[in-house]
Amino acid sequence: MDMTNDDASTILVVEDDDATRTFLADNLSADGYDLLVADCAAVGLSLIERKFPDLALVDIGLPDGSGFELLRRVRSADGVASRMNPDMPLMVISGRATELDRVRGFDRGADDYVCKPFSYPELRGRVAALLRRADRRPSHGRLRAGPLEVDPPSREVRLHGDRVALSQKEFALVRTLISDPSRVFTKDELLRSIWGYRARGSTRTLDSHACRLRHKLGTHGDRYVVNVWGVGYRLVDAPLAGTAAAESERLSA
């Protein structure tokens, strides 16, 4: 039985030290968060782009480059073509404790900077505070397909102006599909990018989530989340007339 909580916030830990990475993953998981882990910057950036974490904890000294560069890449993303959320909360966790290192971290977009060794209860409190602040940030980079709007930074979905309540995995599914609404995403691709499955096997996880999402988006008679038999899913059957399939809507403050 799947006991995961679809509504839990997802935290990415980018840390090359095995002991620190395991400690953070174990304790944050025990505190109710969903965890993603990476031991280098390249894997961390890939997970940010594919899994849409709510917050990332980033070490500076990574084997394939500096964590500062990861911060810069996220903050410079457009939030649409790159599929990264440039407003995602970023916390640096580093043994570099000088004032200059902390200033460099904030200059490159860190929301918080925690020095090693750290107090876990304090770190947990800082994580919770960043997630609360992220919930209150204004929306940017909204995606639209006809009357359906998806706002990745706020994780808000609206249909005909009405808010649609989705679980985390349902949101990740519609966020992926609306990035290219008429494209067919294969089942293997969706299971790998959203659930982390390496092989499809006999799981019905994707089909059950797609069914629930289709039902939630069909209350006005709209037909979204189209099952392409034997292949996978796409958001709509054909390009929507009179609107870009998926457009970035920059909202004024």
URKAJO-V610667 format. One record per helix or strand. SS is the DSSP state (~ for helix, > for strand). FROM is the first residue (numbers start at 1). LEN is the number of residues. Records with the same first field share a line. If there is no record, write none. Layout:
# URKAJO-V610667
SS=FROM-LEN + FROM-LEN
This chain:
# URKAJO-V610667
>=10-5 + 34-5 + 55-4 + 61-2 + 65-2 + 89-6 + 112-4 + 142-4 + 148-4 + 156-4 + 162-3 + 185-2 + 226-3 + 232-3 + 249-1
~=18-13 + 41-11 + 67-10 + 99-9 + 120-16 + 168-11 + 187-9 + 205-12
